[in-house]
Amino acid sequence: MTPEVAMSEITRGLEMALLLGAPPLLAVLGVGVVVGVVQAATQINEQTIGFVVKAIALTATIAVMGHFLLGRLVSFTADLFQRIPQLIG
């Protein structure tokens, strides 16, 4: 395996990690900002409110996008396994 091939595989892996991690992280980030603004406006400083709402947003995001994300991961893994002979030899 040449260094160029190794770097391209590492790049593909990092892109896949970004694709899989971005939707849940963005959902939790957006919900966290909204909850923070609402808490600041109402002067309610209860930390559990923010945690529970973020946990619900994360669960909903995974429930909605889980099928798509898992399909992409399985496709990536199957493609990688099929290319192992070309990568080694």
Secondary structure, DSSP 8 states (H G I E B T S, - for coil): --HHHHHHHHHHHHHHHHHHHHHHHHHHHHHHHHHHHHHHHHT---HHHHHHHHHHHHHHHHHHHHHHHHHHHHHHHHHHHHTHHHHH-
